[in-house]
Amino acid sequence: MAQNKPRLQEKYDESIRAALKEKFGFTNPHQIPRLEKITLNMGVGAAVGDKKVLDLAVDCMTEITGQKPVITTARKSIAGFRLREGMPIGCMVTLRRDRMYEFLDRLVSIVLPRVRDFRGINRNAFDGRGNYTMGLTEQLVFPELNPDKYTRPQGMNITFVTSAKNNDEAREMLSLFGMPFKSDPKKEEAA
């Protein structure tokens, strides 16, 4: 039984790879950058006082991604935060292959346009090796979540890990996927 490829994976195979090869002049097909994984991380500081908050965060992450998150624990004890080493304080999910492309599709076409006062995402949040990290301040921008169940606003970090060698290659690839970066002020001055 042949399974349908996600829409963005088809787009990557058919047009994005060719566009990247042409723009950067790659000769070897393995040089062309690709998206390797997407990691979602939710730090729940309130879980120190109330364990139910972490359970809600895990349920929320499961509904958003379609797979069960791993619970992250504190690495150090910090007395000021009443935190002990090994206490559960967050959850994270790593998406690969089909789920990764489906999540990216939903993020670009449904979730980001629902963010209040949205004017594009920061184009400089790369780490120098082609990986991009963005944050969402509230999880309710995902349409699959029931606002009655998740009353407490909870943010998350989303990291896109690519095989690109530098930020420019990764930025170009993500913008071809449809990521709505803010316009570049340097290019506007030149025009």
C-alpha positions as CSV (number, residue, x, y, z in Angstrom):
1,M,0.0,0.0,0.0
2,A,1.6,3.2,-1.1
3,Q,1.3,6.1,1.4
4,N,0.9,9.7,0.2
5,K,3.9,11.9,0.7
6,P,3.3,15.1,2.7
7,R,2.7,18.2,0.5
8,L,5.8,20.0,1.6
9,Q,8.0,16.9,1.1
10,E,6.8,16.7,-2.5
11,K,7.4,20.4,-2.9
12,Y,11.0,20.0,-1.6
13,D,11.7,17.0,-3.9
14,E,10.2,18.7,-7.0
15,S,11.1,22.4,-6.8
16,I,13.0,23.5,-3.6
17,R,16.0,21.2,-4.2
18,A,16.4,22.5,-7.8
19,A,16.1,26.1,-6.7
20,L,18.7,25.7,-4.0
21,K,21.1,23.9,-6.4
22,E,20.8,26.7,-8.9
23,K,21.1,29.5,-6.4
24,F,24.2,28.2,-4.5
25,G,25.8,26.2,-7.4
26,F,25.9,22.9,-5.7
27,T,27.5,20.1,-7.8
28,N,26.9,17.1,-5.5
29,P,23.3,16.4,-4.7
30,H,24.3,15.6,-1.1
31,Q,25.4,19.2,-0.6
32,I,21.9,20.5,-1.1
33,P,20.5,21.4,2.4
34,R,17.6,19.5,3.8
35,L,15.4,19.6,6.9
36,E,16.6,16.9,9.3
37,K,14.2,17.3,12.3
38,I,12.0,19.7,14.1
39,T,12.2,19.8,17.9
40,L,9.4,21.2,20.1
41,N,10.3,22.1,23.7
42,M,8.0,23.3,26.5
43,G,9.6,24.4,29.7
44,V,7.0,24.3,32.5
45,G,8.4,26.1,35.5
46,A,5.1,26.0,37.4
47,A,5.4,22.1,37.5
48,V,7.7,22.5,40.6
49,G,4.6,23.5,42.6
50,D,1.8,21.7,40.8
51,K,2.3,18.4,38.9
52,K,-1.0,18.8,37.0
53,V,0.5,21.7,35.0
54,L,3.1,19.3,33.5
55,D,0.4,16.7,32.7
56,L,-1.5,19.4,30.8
57,A,1.6,20.4,28.9
58,V,2.2,16.8,27.9
59,D,-1.4,16.4,26.7
60,C,-1.1,19.6,24.8
61,M,2.2,18.6,23.1
62,T,0.7,15.2,22.2
63,E,-2.3,16.8,20.5
64,I,-0.1,19.2,18.6
65,T,2.5,16.7,17.3
66,G,0.7,13.4,17.3
67,Q,3.4,11.7,19.3
68,K,4.0,11.4,23.0
69,P,6.6,13.8,24.4
70,V,9.6,13.0,26.6
71,I,9.6,14.5,30.0
72,T,12.7,16.6,30.7
73,T,14.2,16.9,34.2
74,A,16.2,19.5,36.0
75,R,20.0,19.0,35.7
76,K,20.9,21.1,38.8
77,S,19.3,21.9,42.1
78,I,18.5,25.7,42.5
79,A,17.3,26.6,46.0
80,G,15.9,30.0,44.9
81,F,13.4,28.3,42.5
82,R,12.7,25.4,45.0
83,L,14.1,23.1,42.3
84,R,15.9,19.8,42.9
85,E,18.0,17.8,40.5
86,G,15.9,15.2,38.7
87,M,12.5,17.1,39.1
88,P,10.3,17.0,36.0
89,I,10.2,20.6,34.6
90,G,9.2,20.3,30.9
91,C,8.6,18.1,27.9
92,M,10.0,17.9,24.4
93,V,9.2,16.1,21.1
94,T,11.4,15.4,18.1
95,L,9.6,15.1,14.7
96,R,11.2,13.5,11.7
97,R,10.2,12.4,8.2
98,D,6.4,12.6,7.4
99,R,5.3,14.0,10.8
100,M,8.0,16.7,10.5
101,Y,6.8,17.9,7.1
102,E,3.1,17.7,8.1
103,F,3.8,19.8,11.2
104,L,5.8,22.4,9.2
105,D,2.9,22.6,6.7
106,R,0.4,23.3,9.5
107,L,2.8,25.8,11.2
108,V,3.3,27.8,8.1
109,S,-0.2,27.7,6.6
110,I,-2.5,27.7,9.7
111,V,-0.7,28.5,13.0
112,L,1.6,31.5,12.3
113,P,-1.2,33.5,10.5
114,R,-3.3,33.0,13.7
115,V,-0.6,34.7,16.0
116,R,-1.9,38.0,17.2
117,D,-0.1,41.1,15.7
118,F,2.0,38.9,13.4
119,R,4.5,40.7,11.1
120,G,6.8,37.8,10.3
121,I,9.4,35.9,12.2
122,N,12.9,37.1,13.0
123,R,15.3,36.4,10.1
124,N,18.4,36.4,12.4
125,A,17.5,33.7,14.9
126,F,20.0,31.2,13.3
127,D,22.8,29.7,15.3
128,G,25.6,30.0,12.6
129,R,25.3,26.3,11.5
130,G,22.0,26.6,9.7
131,N,19.6,25.7,12.6
132,Y,16.7,28.0,13.3
133,T,14.9,28.5,16.6
134,M,11.6,30.4,17.2
135,G,9.3,30.8,20.1
136,L,5.6,30.9,20.5
137,T,4.2,32.6,23.5
138,E,0.9,30.8,23.6
139,Q,0.0,27.2,22.5
140,L,-3.7,28.1,21.7
141,V,-2.7,29.3,18.2
142,F,-2.8,25.6,17.3
143,P,-6.4,25.0,16.1
144,E,-6.5,21.4,17.4
145,L,-6.4,22.5,21.0
146,N,-9.6,23.1,23.0
147,P,-9.4,26.5,24.8
148,D,-11.6,25.2,27.6
149,K,-9.1,22.5,28.5
150,Y,-5.9,24.5,28.2
151,T,-6.8,27.7,30.1
152,R,-3.2,28.4,31.3
153,P,-1.1,30.1,28.5
154,Q,2.0,28.1,27.9
155,G,4.8,28.9,25.4
156,M,7.1,26.7,23.5
157,N,10.3,26.8,21.5
158,I,10.5,25.2,18.0
159,T,13.9,24.4,16.5
160,F,14.4,23.5,12.9
161,V,17.6,21.4,12.4
162,T,18.9,21.5,8.9
163,S,21.9,20.1,7.1
164,A,22.9,23.5,5.7
165,K,26.5,24.7,6.3
166,N,25.6,28.3,7.0
167,N,22.6,30.6,7.8
168,D,22.0,31.9,4.3
169,E,21.5,28.4,2.8
170,A,19.1,27.5,5.7
171,R,17.2,30.8,5.5
172,E,16.7,30.4,1.7
173,M,15.5,26.8,2.2
174,L,13.1,27.7,5.0
175,S,11.7,30.7,3.0
176,L,11.1,28.4,0.0
177,F,9.1,26.1,2.4
178,G,7.0,29.2,3.1
179,M,8.3,30.5,6.4
180,P,7.2,34.1,6.7
181,F,10.4,35.9,7.6
182,K,10.4,39.6,8.2
183,S,11.6,41.6,5.2
184,D,15.4,42.3,5.1
185,P,16.1,46.0,5.8
186,K,19.4,45.9,3.9
187,K,17.6,44.8,0.7
188,E,15.0,47.5,1.1
189,E,17.7,50.2,1.4
190,A,19.4,48.9,-1.8
191,A,16.1,49.0,-3.8
